[in-house]
Amino acid sequence: MDILILGAGGHGRAVCEAARDAGFAPRGFLDARAPLPDMLGLAVLGDEAAHDGGPLLIALGGNALRLAAAARMRCALPVLLHPSVIRAGSAEIAEGAVVMPRVVLGALARIGRLALINTGAIVEHDVVVEEGAHVAPGAVLCGGVRIGARAMVGAGVVIAPNLSIGADAVIGAGAAVLADVPPGRVVAGVPARGVD
Ligand SMILES: CC(C)(COP(=O)(O)OP(=O)(O)OC[C@H]1O[C@@H](n2cnc3c(N)ncnc32)[C@H](O)[C@@H]1OP(=O)(O)O)[C@@H](O)C(=O)NCCC(=O)NCCS
């Protein structure tokens, strides 16, 4: 499928490579900072006004930014599932979600719209990741965990089974989360405690 990528930053580059691996044919980037130099052999065609209505991969690192862009652009938002992902047959993935290399999605895992499951994360059975959330590289979500909308789970985090992370919460890199985290809180450390 021919596709445009919104966001020509570091995450845009990662999405471009993953999209090629997954059989998409990226045609170029859109970026609010255009004009920008070509990247990975593709032109940065302009800002959002250069969108021709075709399908888009939204490659903005900010969780709320991805959701807001999708609301403005109103086009097809394909799922990007890297071919190295190990996905249980019963795992569900909603539109616009990006699942990067070497992720594991367990039985009945549910990945929300425009969520980002980054490199090597383990999303165990019955986990729910709500829309726009980001699970960073190497994070481990044990069975039954729920990640609220737009929450950010940092790199290398471990979340113990059946816990709930509230919407817009942020979990610092390397944390061990052993209790529920309320919406909007910032926690870090082992065990995780508030740092906000
Ligand atoms: C938790 C985090 C969001 C806090 O950022 P911040 O609000 O700018 O906070 P600060 O850097 O001012 O740190 C506040 C305090 O928390 C501590 N802290 C920050 N991040 C921490 C972490 N990951 N683990 C343990 N302690 C941490 C700081 O040492 C500081 O402690 P102090 O007050 O005793 O000096 C950030 O440090 C972090 O870990 N982000 C996740 C990054 C990541 O994984 N990104 C994925 C990219 S793909």
The ligand as an SDF file (V2000), in Angstrom:
LIG
                    3D

 48 50  0  0  0  0  0  0  0  0999 V2000
    9.9880   10.1350   34.9000 C   0  0  0  0  0  0  0  0  0  0  0  0
   10.3110   11.2540   33.9210 C   0  0  0  0  0  0  0  0  0  0  0  0
    9.1240   11.4920   32.9860 C   0  0  0  0  0  0  0  0  0  0  0  0
   10.5310   12.4750   34.8190 C   0  0  0  0  0  0  0  0  0  0  0  0
   10.9120   13.5490   34.0460 O   0  0  0  0  0  0  0  0  0  0  0  0
   10.8690   15.0460   34.6910 P   0  0  0  0  0  0  0  0  0  0  0  0
    9.4640   15.3750   35.0600 O   0  0  0  0  0  0  0  0  0  0  0  0
   11.6010   15.9290   33.7470 O   0  0  0  0  0  0  0  0  0  0  0  0
   11.6130   14.8470   36.0650 O   0  0  0  0  0  0  0  0  0  0  0  0
   13.1020   15.2280   36.5230 P   0  0  0  0  0  0  0  0  0  0  0  0
   14.1200   14.8060   35.4980 O   0  0  0  0  0  0  0  0  0  0  0  0
   13.0710   16.6580   36.9520 O   0  0  0  0  0  0  0  0  0  0  0  0
   13.2860   14.3000   37.8080 O   0  0  0  0  0  0  0  0  0  0  0  0
   12.5170   14.4570   38.9840 C   0  0  0  0  0  0  0  0  0  0  0  0
   13.0660   13.5120   40.0350 C   0  0  0  0  0  0  0  0  0  0  0  0
   12.7400   12.1540   39.6500 O   0  0  0  0  0  0  0  0  0  0  0  0
   13.9460   11.3940   39.4680 C   0  0  0  0  0  0  0  0  0  0  0  0
   13.7500   10.5630   38.2710 N   0  0  0  0  0  0  0  0  0  0  0  0
   13.4480   11.0050   37.0360 C   0  0  0  0  0  0  0  0  0  0  0  0
   13.3120    9.9660   36.1880 N   0  0  0  0  0  0  0  0  0  0  0  0
   13.5480    8.8670   36.9230 C   0  0  0  0  0  0  0  0  0  0  0  0
   13.5530    7.4990   36.5850 C   0  0  0  0  0  0  0  0  0  0  0  0
   13.2660    7.0860   35.3540 N   0  0  0  0  0  0  0  0  0  0  0  0
   13.8150    6.6120   37.5780 N   0  0  0  0  0  0  0  0  0  0  0  0
   14.1050    7.0380   38.8450 C   0  0  0  0  0  0  0  0  0  0  0  0
   14.1050    8.3210   39.2090 N   0  0  0  0  0  0  0  0  0  0  0  0
   13.8270    9.2330   38.2490 C   0  0  0  0  0  0  0  0  0  0  0  0
   15.0450   12.4080   39.2590 C   0  0  0  0  0  0  0  0  0  0  0  0
   16.3110   11.8790   39.6460 O   0  0  0  0  0  0  0  0  0  0  0  0
   14.5960   13.5350   40.1590 C   0  0  0  0  0  0  0  0  0  0  0  0
   14.8800   13.2060   41.5000 O   0  0  0  0  0  0  0  0  0  0  0  0
   15.3920   14.3120   42.5520 P   0  0  0  0  0  0  0  0  0  0  0  0
   14.2190   15.2790   42.6860 O   0  0  0  0  0  0  0  0  0  0  0  0
   15.6490   13.5200   43.7870 O   0  0  0  0  0  0  0  0  0  0  0  0
   16.5870   14.9410   41.9450 O   0  0  0  0  0  0  0  0  0  0  0  0
   11.5490   10.9550   33.0390 C   0  0  0  0  0  0  0  0  0  0  0  0
   12.7510   11.0670   33.7790 O   0  0  0  0  0  0  0  0  0  0  0  0
   11.5040    9.5850   32.3770 C   0  0  0  0  0  0  0  0  0  0  0  0
   11.9550    8.5710   32.9200 O   0  0  0  0  0  0  0  0  0  0  0  0
   10.9010    9.5560   31.1640 N   0  0  0  0  0  0  0  0  0  0  0  0
   10.7370    8.3540   30.3880 C   0  0  0  0  0  0  0  0  0  0  0  0
   11.7070    8.3400   29.2070 C   0  0  0  0  0  0  0  0  0  0  0  0
   11.4510    7.1750   28.2960 C   0  0  0  0  0  0  0  0  0  0  0  0
   11.5190    6.0220   28.6670 O   0  0  0  0  0  0  0  0  0  0  0  0
   11.1180    7.4970   27.0510 N   0  0  0  0  0  0  0  0  0  0  0  0
   10.8410    6.5020   26.0450 C   0  0  0  0  0  0  0  0  0  0  0  0
   11.2950    6.9940   24.7130 C   0  0  0  0  0  0  0  0  0  0  0  0
   10.9970    5.8220   23.4320 S   0  0  0  0  0  0  0  0  0  0  0  0
  1  2  1  0
  2  3  1  0
  2  4  1  0
  2 36  1  0
  4  5  1  0
  5  6  1  0
  6  7  2  0
  6  8  1  0
  6  9  1  0
  9 10  1  0
 10 11  2  0
 10 12  1  0
 10 13  1  0
 13 14  1  0
 14 15  1  0
 15 16  1  0
 15 30  1  0
 16 17  1  0
 17 18  1  0
 17 28  1  0
 18 19  1  0
 18 27  1  0
 19 20  2  0
 20 21  1  0
 21 22  1  0
 21 27  2  0
 22 23  1  0
 22 24  2  0
 24 25  1  0
 25 26  2  0
 26 27  1  0
 28 29  1  0
 28 30  1  0
 30 31  1  0
 31 32  1  0
 32 33  2  0
 32 34  1  0
 32 35  1  0
 36 37  1  0
 36 38  1  0
 38 39  2  0
 38 40  1  0
 40 41  1  0
 41 42  1  0
 42 43  1  0
 43 44  2  0
 43 45  1  0
 45 46  1  0
 46 47  1  0
 47 48  1  0
M  END
$$$$
